[in-house]
Amino acid sequence: MSCLLQSVPSLGEMKVCGGGDFALDVSREAGYLFRNRAVLVNEVLTASVSGVRTCRGVVMFKLRWFTITTITATLGMLGGCESARYTEAFYPEGVIDRVVIQSDSGLVEIISGNRVRVERTIRAPEGALDLSHQIRTGDSGEEVLYLSASCKPLLPCAVDMNLTLPAGIPVEVQLDEGEVWATGIGALSVQLSRGNLDADIAGPLQAQIGSGNAEVDLPARASATIAVGRGDISLSVPSGAWDLVTAGAQVEIHDTIEVAPSAAGSLELVAPAGVVRVSPAPTVADAR
């Protein structure tokens, strides 16, 4: 079955034929396999789309850079996704110094805000999921908010978490399969077995991805360590000097990025089976 995805705004929804969950990186001529459901892209886009998911024919995605061209995608083996059974939201009480998220499957989205707020959308039948949240005192005395979503074997299950928190609170994400989106926060640690990371944060960032891609925007003087087993790393930073160490099947560093071990900003990027790309961050003049 073929479906036509039209040009869209930078963030939004649109109808397609077919259903199911899938993720798609179309910055290259390649499909992306997510939960054993194949997506084939027939044309190259002028931008990169990440975090593409469908449920009941509605596509939700995150678009980076500028506009996209029309593409044709063949959506095969997309048997119906588990629809949202319910959504809950709450404001944890008390002081929170750190957040730890542990989840088997789903989308984790983290944005900055004035206070801590947790929203969880449950995509699992009754009895397929163990869900918990609690605040515990850590070894160094800090108050840690633990959010856990554990799927039971052989049952369709996913939990989408949307977390809002002040930028100064560090976050650790441990996710087996899915997407991690982070915007406007500070310290972030990600362990992702399969899926994509899309982050525009102040850092520092530490990320380990087994299979998938990382697209990251960082400010000047930030630090990041990113390792991807199978997939690509695309990093956008301000032009200038960086303490930069890279290793990949293919490494592309823009001419405006200077490698200087004594620089304040520190980057270590490893993708042994993929492309490591370091590009200058767009400026206001570029957008005009």
C-alpha positions in Angstrom: 0.0 0.0 0.0 1.4 3.4 -1.0 0.5 6.6 0.8 1.4 10.2 -0.1 2.8 12.5 2.6 2.4 16.2 1.6 4.6 19.1 2.5 3.8 20.1 6.1 4.7 22.8 8.7 7.7 22.3 11.0 5.5 20.5 13.5 2.1 19.0 13.0 -0.2 16.2 12.1 -1.6 14.8 8.8 -3.6 11.9 7.6 -2.2 8.9 5.8 -3.6 5.5 4.8 -2.5 2.7 7.1 -1.7 2.6 10.8 1.0 1.3 13.1 4.0 2.7 14.8 7.1 3.5 12.9 10.2 5.8 13.0 11.8 7.3 9.9 15.0 9.1 9.2 14.9 10.5 5.7 18.0 12.5 5.6 19.4 9.7 3.5 18.1 7.4 0.8 17.1 4.7 3.2 14.2 3.3 5.1 14.1 2.7 8.8 13.0 -0.5 10.5 11.0 0.0 13.7 9.4 -2.8 15.6 9.8 -5.1 12.6 7.6 -2.8 10.5 9.3 -1.7 7.3 9.1 1.8 5.8 10.6 2.5 2.4 11.4 6.0 1.2 11.5 6.5 -2.5 12.8 10.1 -2.6 15.4 12.1 -0.7 14.1 15.0 1.4 15.6 18.4 1.8 15.3 18.1 5.5 15.5 15.4 8.2 12.3 14.1 9.8 12.6 12.2 13.1 10.2 10.6 15.5 7.6 9.7 12.9 4.8 7.7 14.4 1.3 6.8 13.3 -1.8 5.7 15.1 -5.1 5.3 13.4 -3.9 7.1 10.3 -2.5 10.2 12.1 1.2 10.9 11.6 3.1 12.8 14.3 6.6 13.8 13.6 9.4 16.3 14.4 10.9 18.2 11.5 14.4 19.7 11.6 15.8 22.5 9.5 13.6 23.8 6.7 10.8 22.6 4.4 10.5 19.1 2.9 9.6 17.9 -0.5 6.7 15.5 -1.2 7.6 11.9 -0.7 6.0 8.6 -1.4 6.4 5.9 1.3 5.4 2.3 1.2 3.9 1.4 4.5 4.1 -2.4 4.7 3.3 -4.6 7.6 1.8 -1.8 9.6 -0.9 -3.7 11.4 -2.8 -1.5 13.7 -0.9 0.2 16.5 -2.1 0.0 20.1 -4.4 3.0 20.5 -4.1 5.2 23.6 -6.0 3.6 26.4 -5.7 6.7 28.7 -3.6 9.7 29.5 -2.7 10.9 33.0 -0.9 14.0 34.2 0.4 14.9 37.6 2.7 17.4 39.4 5.1 15.6 41.8 5.3 17.2 45.2 8.4 18.3 47.0 11.9 19.1 45.9 13.3 17.2 42.9 17.0 17.3 42.2 17.2 14.6 39.5 14.9 12.6 37.2 15.4 9.0 36.1 13.1 7.5 33.4 13.1 3.7 32.8 10.9 2.5 30.0 10.6 -0.5 27.7 8.9 1.1 24.7 7.5 4.5 23.6 8.3 8.2 23.2 10.1 10.2 25.9 9.8 13.9 25.4 11.4 16.4 27.8 11.0 20.1 27.6 11.9 23.0 30.0 9.3 24.7 32.1 8.8 26.4 35.5 7.8 23.3 37.4 7.9 19.5 37.2 5.0 18.0 35.3 4.6 14.4 34.1 2.2 13.3 31.4 1.9 9.6 30.4 -0.1 8.2 27.6 -0.7 4.5 28.0 -0.8 2.4 24.8 -1.2 -1.1 26.3 -4.2 -3.4 27.1 -5.2 -3.9 30.7 -2.7 -5.9 32.6 0.2 -5.6 30.0 2.1 -2.9 31.9 3.7 -2.2 35.3 3.7 1.6 35.8 5.2 3.4 38.8 6.6 6.7 40.0 8.2 7.6 43.3 10.7 10.0 44.9 13.6 8.5 46.6 16.7 9.9 48.4 19.9 9.1 46.5 23.3 8.2 47.8 24.5 11.8 47.9 21.3 13.0 49.5 19.6 14.4 46.4 15.8 13.8 45.8 15.4 11.6 42.7 12.1 11.2 40.8 11.9 7.7 39.3 9.5 7.1 36.5 9.2 3.4 35.4 7.1 1.7 32.7 7.8 -2.1 32.3 6.0 -4.1 29.6 5.0 -7.7 30.3 6.3 -10.3 27.8 4.5 -11.0 24.5 1.9 -8.3 25.0 1.7 -5.1 22.8 2.8 -2.2 25.0 4.1 1.3 24.9 4.1 4.4 27.1 4.6 7.9 25.8 6.1 10.2 28.5 6.0 14.0 28.3 8.1 15.6 31.0 8.3 19.3 31.8 10.9 20.5 34.3 13.2 23.4 35.1 16.3 23.4 33.0 18.7 22.9 35.9 17.4 19.4 36.8 19.5 16.6 35.2 17.7 13.8 33.5 18.6 10.2 32.9 16.7 8.1 30.3 16.9 4.3 30.0 14.8 3.2 27.0 14.7 -0.1 25.3 12.9 0.9 22.1 11.5 4.2 20.9 12.4 7.9 20.6 13.9 10.5 23.0 13.2 14.1 22.2 14.7 16.8 24.5 14.5 20.6 24.1 15.7 23.4 26.3 17.0 21.4 29.2 20.5 21.0 30.7 22.3 17.8 31.6 21.0 14.7 29.8 22.1 11.0 29.9 20.5 8.6 27.4 20.8 4.8 27.1 18.7 3.7 24.1 18.8 0.2 22.7 16.9 0.9 19.5 15.5 4.2 18.2 16.5 7.8 17.7 17.6 10.7 19.8 16.7 14.3 18.9 18.1 16.9 21.4 18.5 20.6 21.4 19.9 21.2 24.9 22.5 23.1 26.8 24.3 19.9 27.9 26.3 18.2 29.0 25.1 15.2 27.0 26.0 11.6 27.3 24.3 9.2 24.9 24.7 5.5 24.0 22.5 4.1 21.2 22.6 0.5 20.1 20.8 0.9 16.8 19.4 4.3 15.6 20.5 7.8 15.0 21.3 10.9 17.0 20.6 14.5 15.9 21.9 17.0 18.4 22.1 20.8 18.7 24.5 22.2 21.3 25.5 25.8 22.2 29.0 27.1 22.5 31.3 25.6 25.1 29.0 22.6 25.6 30.2 19.0 26.1 28.9 15.8 24.7 29.8 12.1 24.4 27.7 10.2 21.9 28.2 6.6 20.8 26.0 4.8 18.2 26.6 1.2 17.4 24.6 1.1 14.2 23.5 4.4 12.8 24.6 8.0 12.3 25.4 11.0 14.4 24.5 14.5 13.2 25.7 17.3 15.5 25.1 21.0 15.1 27.3 23.5 17.0 28.4 27.1 16.7 31.3 27.6 14.4 34.8 27.9 16.0 37.2 25.8 18.0 36.1 22.6 19.6 38.0 19.8 21.4 36.7 17.2 19.0 37.3 13.5 18.8 35.5 11.5 16.1 35.4 7.9 14.9 33.1 6.6 12.2 32.8 4.7 8.9 32.6 8.2 7.4 33.4 11.5 9.1 32.3 14.9 7.8 33.4 18.0 9.6 32.5 21.4 8.2 35.3 23.8 7.4 34.0 26.3 10.0 34.5 23.8 12.8 38.1 24.0 14.1 39.6 21.0 15.9 41.5 22.4 18.9 42.3 20.1 21.9 42.5 23.2 24.2 39.1 24.5 23.3 36.4 24.9 26.0 33.8 22.8 24.2 34.4 19.1 24.3 32.9 16.6 21.8 33.5 12.8 21.5 31.5 11.2 18.7 31.7 7.5 17.8 29.7 5.7 15.1 31.8 2.8 13.8 29.2 1.7 11.3 27.8 5.0 10.3 28.3 8.7 9.5 29.6 11.3 12.0 28.6 14.7 10.8 29.5 18.0 12.5 27.9 21.1 11.0 27.7 24.8 12.0 24.6 25.8 13.8 22.2 28.0 11.6 22.4 31.7 12.4 19.8 34.4 12.1 21.3 35.5 8.9 21.0 31.9 7.5 17.3 31.9 8.1 16.7 35.1 6.2 
